[in-house]
């Protein structure tokens, strides 16, 4: 997975609170093979009417080129399905800015290169007001934790370890591998100082 530090694109507002993972991708689409892409299923039941036609006023239907999403609080709550992140990534979304996120969703997002950026309620309200029903050029900088929309700049919160993973393109395994030397030193020390903690047969083999 390629890492990234800056992204320039267009931001769009989706001022809806409590968008859960079943809304991000309804479960009936999850049997689709990953390589076929999940972008077309993103927010399917909100974007389309009963006949399957696009709602013309839904933000992501009006602005399909947007790559930065400003959404309401508790984004990505609900089930742990990683396919919710796949749908966003496959639809071209690189970052979501919201006052709060579902914990499991946020972890899955980072592991797939998607930024779950927490903004204050006041900044969320400001961004929604600026964007309105249109889209605006925007720039996001991971290192400084800043989002710029036009002449407005807001800060976002991100766990430092998540920032490192996104910049380097790491998942959990990649991040753990950066500490192999420390792990091996601890293993050697533990084996020497606490042989009683290991099964006798294993201790004899080492």
RODO-2510 file (C-alpha; in nm, 4 decimals, decimal comma):
residues 206
     n   res          X          Y          Z
     1     x     0,0000     0,0000     0,0000
     2     x     0,1567     0,3333    -0,1013
     3     x     0,1982     0,5914     0,1712
     4     x     0,1111     0,9588     0,1383
     5     x     0,1681     1,2860     0,3207
     6     x    -0,0266     1,5447     0,1209
     7     x    -0,3341     1,5213    -0,0954
     8     x    -0,5021     1,7877    -0,3045
     9     x    -0,8524     1,7300    -0,4305
    10     x    -1,2097     1,8482    -0,3891
    11     x    -1,4056     1,8358    -0,0656
    12     x    -1,7769     1,7709    -0,0346
    13     x    -2,0039     1,7855     0,2701
    14     x    -2,2281     1,4993     0,3777
    15     x    -2,3876     1,6565     0,6879
    16     x    -2,5463     1,3404     0,8249
    17     x    -2,4682     1,2051     1,1711
    18     x    -2,4375     0,8345     1,2623
    19     x    -2,3650     0,6978     0,9161
    20     x    -2,2924     0,3357     1,0001
    21     x    -2,1083     0,0642     0,8117
    22     x    -2,4298    -0,0950     0,6867
    23     x    -2,5151     0,2344     0,5191
    24     x    -2,1634     0,2690     0,3800
    25     x    -2,2036    -0,0703     0,2149
    26     x    -2,5214    -0,2761     0,2624
    27     x    -2,4481    -0,6387     0,3519
    28     x    -2,6117    -0,7771     0,0373
    29     x    -2,3201    -0,6469    -0,1696
    30     x    -2,0447    -0,7988     0,0394
    31     x    -2,0333    -1,1259    -0,1565
    32     x    -1,8823    -0,9324    -0,4479
    33     x    -1,5177    -1,0178    -0,5078
    34     x    -1,2861    -0,7470    -0,3808
    35     x    -1,1024    -0,7174    -0,7127
    36     x    -1,4278    -0,6168    -0,8829
    37     x    -1,4369    -0,2998    -0,6740
    38     x    -1,6817    -0,1810    -0,4089
    39     x    -1,7010     0,1853    -0,5078
    40     x    -2,0339     0,1486    -0,6849
    41     x    -2,1941     0,0226    -0,3639
    42     x    -2,0878     0,3166    -0,1466
    43     x    -2,3905     0,4553     0,0408
    44     x    -2,6068     0,2707    -0,2110
    45     x    -2,9386     0,2992    -0,0302
    46     x    -2,8907     0,6702     0,0348
    47     x    -2,7679     0,7510    -0,3155
    48     x    -3,0368     0,5628    -0,5087
    49     x    -3,4154     0,5519    -0,5117
    50     x    -3,6311     0,2389    -0,5151
    51     x    -3,5961     0,2033    -0,8923
    52     x    -3,2172     0,2123    -0,8669
    53     x    -3,1765     0,5608    -1,0136
    54     x    -2,9438     0,8135    -0,8549
    55     x    -3,0963     1,0786    -0,6310
    56     x    -2,9927     1,3941    -0,8202
    57     x    -2,9423     1,6017    -0,5047
    58     x    -2,7306     1,3539    -0,3067
    59     x    -2,3850     1,5140    -0,2547
    60     x    -2,1777     1,2250    -0,3880
    61     x    -2,3981     1,1980    -0,6949
    62     x    -2,3556     1,5673    -0,7748
    63     x    -1,9806     1,5651    -0,7083
    64     x    -1,8432     1,2268    -0,8126
    65     x    -1,4882     1,3624    -0,8429
    66     x    -1,4667     1,4594    -0,4737
    67     x    -1,1919     1,2799    -0,2791
    68     x    -1,2335     1,4474     0,0615
    69     x    -1,5513     1,3963     0,2605
    70     x    -1,6779     1,6084     0,5513
    71     x    -1,9302     1,4022     0,7457
    72     x    -2,1270     1,4122     1,0695
    73     x    -2,0298     1,2678     1,4050
    74     x    -2,0044     0,8934     1,4763
    75     x    -1,9088     0,8141     1,1175
    76     x    -1,8492     0,4438     1,0554
    77     x    -2,0270     0,3155     1,3643
    78     x    -2,1946    -0,0239     1,3671
    79     x    -2,0453    -0,3526     1,2518
    80     x    -1,6745    -0,4145     1,2008
    81     x    -1,7004    -0,4843     0,8270
    82     x    -1,3829    -0,3715     0,6518
    83     x    -1,5793    -0,3587     0,3271
    84     x    -1,7131    -0,0200     0,4404
    85     x    -1,3610     0,1168     0,4040
    86     x    -1,3136    -0,0654     0,0719
    87     x    -1,6242     0,1101    -0,0643
    88     x    -1,4885     0,4536     0,0270
    89     x    -1,1389     0,3837    -0,1065
    90     x    -1,2680     0,2281    -0,4294
    91     x    -1,4902     0,5335    -0,4818
    92     x    -1,1824     0,7567    -0,4687
    93     x    -1,2227     0,8939    -0,1154
    94     x    -0,8839     0,9603     0,0469
    95     x    -0,9925     1,1204     0,3740
    96     x    -1,3020     1,1644     0,5890
    97     x    -1,3284     1,4583     0,8315
    98     x    -1,5793     1,4173     1,1122
    99     x    -1,6176     1,5051     1,4818
   100     x    -1,5980     1,1357     1,5764
   101     x    -1,5659     0,7877     1,4244
   102     x    -1,6502     0,4304     1,5048
   103     x    -1,3323     0,2875     1,6614
   104     x    -1,3081    -0,0278     1,4498
   105     x    -1,3888     0,1627     1,1321
   106     x    -1,1122     0,4147     1,2024
   107     x    -0,8551     0,1375     1,2527
   108     x    -0,9636    -0,0354     0,9329
   109     x    -0,9440     0,2966     0,7480
   110     x    -0,5825     0,3590     0,8453
   111     x    -0,4833     0,0046     0,7470
   112     x    -0,6205     0,0753     0,3988
   113     x    -0,4650     0,4191     0,3498
   114     x    -0,7826     0,6157     0,4288
   115     x    -0,7487     0,9086     0,6705
   116     x    -1,0114     0,9255     0,9497
   117     x    -0,9476     1,2834     1,0665
   118     x    -1,1264     1,4142     1,3750
   119     x    -1,2266     1,7800     1,3681
   120     x    -1,3987     1,9834     1,6356
   121     x    -1,7748     2,0345     1,6242
   122     x    -1,7178     2,4031     1,5512
   123     x    -1,4834     2,3282     1,2604
   124     x    -1,7236     2,0658     1,1285
   125     x    -2,0021     2,3265     1,1300
   126     x    -1,7716     2,5782     0,9601
   127     x    -1,6699     2,3327     0,6874
   128     x    -2,0303     2,2344     0,6174
   129     x    -2,1259     2,6001     0,5896
   130     x    -1,8363     2,6765     0,3530
   131     x    -1,9022     2,3777     0,1301
   132     x    -2,2795     2,4019     0,1320
   133     x    -2,4147     2,1950    -0,1564
   134     x    -2,1105     2,2587    -0,3744
   135     x    -1,7551     2,1276    -0,3730
   136     x    -1,4363     2,3220    -0,3140
   137     x    -1,0662     2,2627    -0,3879
   138     x    -0,8974     2,1408    -0,0704
   139     x    -0,5597     2,0267     0,0531
   140     x    -0,4787     1,7931     0,3423
   141     x    -0,1363     1,7653     0,5076
   142     x    -0,0808     1,4663     0,7337
   143     x     0,2438     1,5864     0,8895
   144     x     0,1002     1,9160     1,0134
   145     x    -0,2543     1,7896     1,0697
   146     x    -0,4136     2,0646     0,8620
   147     x    -0,7014     2,0780     0,6148
   148     x    -0,7269     2,3809     0,3866
   149     x    -1,0492     2,4616     0,2024
   150     x    -1,0189     2,7820     0,0054
   151     x    -0,8857     3,0423     0,2466
   152     x    -0,9970     2,8479     0,5548
   153     x    -0,7590     2,6187     0,7438
   154     x    -0,8641     2,3831     1,0227
   155     x    -0,6701     2,1376     1,2362
   156     x    -0,7539     1,7718     1,2717
   157     x    -0,6608     1,5119     1,5316
   158     x    -0,4940     1,1829     1,4469
   159     x    -0,3157     0,9272     1,6621
   160     x     0,0621     0,9660     1,6017
   161     x     0,1041     0,5951     1,5247
   162     x    -0,1749     0,6183     1,2662
   163     x    -0,0082     0,9202     1,1088
   164     x     0,3134     0,7188     1,0777
   165     x     0,1287     0,4262     0,9212
   166     x    -0,0454     0,6441     0,6625
   167     x     0,2696     0,8334     0,5651
   168     x     0,4687     0,5114     0,5246
   169     x     0,1889     0,2994     0,3794
   170     x     0,2081     0,0508     0,6667
   171     x    -0,0521    -0,1846     0,8075
   172     x    -0,0306    -0,3399     1,1572
   173     x     0,2178    -0,6068     1,0470
   174     x     0,4439    -0,3547     0,8754
   175     x     0,4440    -0,1403     1,1867
   176     x     0,5324    -0,4367     1,4080
   177     x     0,8196    -0,5350     1,1781
   178     x     0,9881    -0,2023     1,2519
   179     x     1,0544    -0,3376     1,6030
   180     x     1,1961    -0,6790     1,5110
   181     x     1,5366    -0,6037     1,6660
   182     x     1,3769    -0,4974     1,9954
   183     x     1,1517    -0,8033     1,9921
   184     x     1,4480    -1,0351     1,9387
   185     x     1,6447    -0,8687     2,2204
   186     x     1,3492    -0,9054     2,4547
   187     x     1,3056    -1,2694     2,3532
   188     x     1,6718    -1,3482     2,4220
   189     x     1,6646    -1,1681     2,7571
   190     x     1,3426    -1,3382     2,8600
   191     x     1,4735    -1,6826     2,7691
   192     x     1,7887    -1,6229     2,9732
   193     x     1,6272    -1,4666     3,2791
   194     x     1,3048    -1,6642     3,3007
   195     x     1,3697    -2,0188     3,1730
   196     x     1,1076    -2,1434     3,4172
   197     x     0,8400    -1,9698     3,2069
   198     x     0,8907    -2,2028     2,9108
   199     x     0,8017    -2,5731     2,8703
   200     x     1,1004    -2,7931     2,9547
   201     x     1,1147    -2,9524     2,6087
   202     x     1,1210    -2,6125     2,4383
   203     x     1,3923    -2,4835     2,6709
   204     x     1,6120    -2,7825     2,5888
   205     x     1,5823    -2,7182     2,2136
   206     x     1,7026    -2,3585     2,2343
***
